[in-house]
Amino acid sequence: MDGFQLCQALKEDERTDHIPVILLTAKSTTAEQVEGLGHGADLYLTKPFSQHVLQLSVRNMLSQKEKIRQKLNRDLAFLTLGGENKTAEEADTSFLHKLADEIRANLDDPHFNVDVLARKVGMSTPVLYKKVKALTQMSVNEFVKIQKFRKAAELLTHTSMSVFEVSLAVGFEDRKYFSKEFKKYFGVSPADFTSTKLVDPGAFE
């Protein structure tokens, strides 16, 4: 395949669509540039090119990706994931939505793990790890825990369930381990969290 076809293949595959692509090519007509950008290229540079312009372009693209990662992480804290955005990050937020939905659908299954999650979204485990890391700077395990603890916070805040019942509802058979990990995330134990009856669990962040 040529560069245009490779770019399109990368951008149409959910495993790789988050990777920025620069097309550096001798094809310089307006029609060719439109075609290249139409295949999903993030930037189109024609030869001869300035090395300084290329370096600045790469720097700016990486900086923008970092800003998007930071925004996704802020949104993840409240499980909104920025789903209302209609920008270049739409595919990323859609993917994270899908992951979060799969996790929430299996919260009470103590045997639900990263390998199972990877199969459900149609990826190998290593590819899933790389994609989640690239988008959020978190491991898949950390991403899963966030979903579990946010749900646990909701149950503790809005229901009369005991800590043990909540731990089972989010897939932790060991209540002590659940309490320990919950405290790492929120800074307080589940029992103390329950006593505050916070409307917004995010207040602990």
Helices and strands as residue ranges (DSSP letters): H 3-12, E 22-25, H 30-38, E 43-46, H 51-77, H 90-105, H 114-120, H 125-136, H 140-158, H 163-169, H 175-186, H 190-196, G 201-204
